[in-house]
Amino acid sequence: MFVLLEYILIYLSPYNGTILIICKNRKTMEIKYNLNAIAGLAIKYGFSKRYVRECVSGRRKCITADTITKDYNSMVQKIEEAIK
């Protein structure tokens, strides 16, 4: 599914649960998140999906954000291994 905003194109992949954000001015802002891992961490820690994405992207600086980022990276690695 594509969502076109004024300056940003957002693509939600139904196959591997990732989100891809591309700027229209071609400064190549590509950010991919595994939506399954984001949803799982949101449930595990009791935060919103937006907060978990902010922690993973590095916009939040706290001990909990570091823990969420480490868990996200390990979950993504396990998911990719399971797919292969």
C-alpha positions in Angstrom: 0.0 0.0 0.0 1.3 3.4 -1.0 0.5 6.6 0.9 1.6 9.8 -0.8 1.9 12.9 1.3 3.0 16.3 0.1 6.8 15.6 0.4 7.0 12.0 1.5 6.1 8.7 0.0 5.3 5.9 2.4 5.2 2.2 1.3 3.8 -0.4 3.6 4.9 -3.9 2.6 2.3 -6.6 3.4 4.8 -9.4 2.7 7.7 -8.8 5.1 6.1 -6.3 7.5 8.5 -3.4 6.7 7.8 0.3 6.2 9.8 2.4 3.7 9.8 6.2 3.7 11.2 8.1 0.7 11.4 11.9 0.4 10.1 13.3 -2.9 13.0 15.7 -3.2 15.3 12.7 -3.7 17.6 13.3 -0.8 17.1 9.5 -0.3 15.7 9.2 3.2 15.0 5.5 3.3 14.0 4.1 6.7 12.9 0.5 7.0 11.2 -0.9 10.1 10.0 -4.4 10.7 6.4 -3.8 11.7 6.1 -7.2 13.4 9.0 -6.5 15.7 7.7 -3.0 16.4 4.2 -4.4 17.3 5.7 -7.1 19.5 7.9 -4.6 21.4 5.0 -2.2 21.8 3.0 -5.0 23.4 6.0 -6.3 25.5 6.8 -2.9 27.0 3.4 -1.3 27.0 4.3 1.7 24.8 2.8 2.9 21.6 4.2 1.8 18.2 5.2 5.4 17.5 7.3 5.5 20.7 9.0 2.2 19.9 9.9 3.5 16.4 11.3 6.7 17.9 13.4 4.6 20.3 14.7 2.5 17.4 15.5 5.5 15.2 17.5 7.2 18.0 15.2 10.1 18.7 14.6 9.0 22.3 17.5 8.9 24.7 16.9 7.0 27.8 17.7 3.6 29.3 14.4 2.1 28.2 15.1 3.3 24.6 18.4 1.6 24.6 16.8 -1.6 25.9 14.1 -1.4 23.2 16.7 -0.8 20.5 18.7 -3.9 21.6 15.5 -6.0 21.7 14.5 -4.7 18.3 17.8 -5.6 16.7 17.8 -9.1 18.1 14.1 -9.6 17.1 14.8 -8.5 13.5 17.8 -10.8 13.3 15.8 -13.8 14.5 13.0 -12.9 12.1 15.4 -12.7 9.1 17.0 -16.0 10.1 13.6 -17.7 10.3 12.6 -16.4 6.9 15.8 -17.8 5.3 
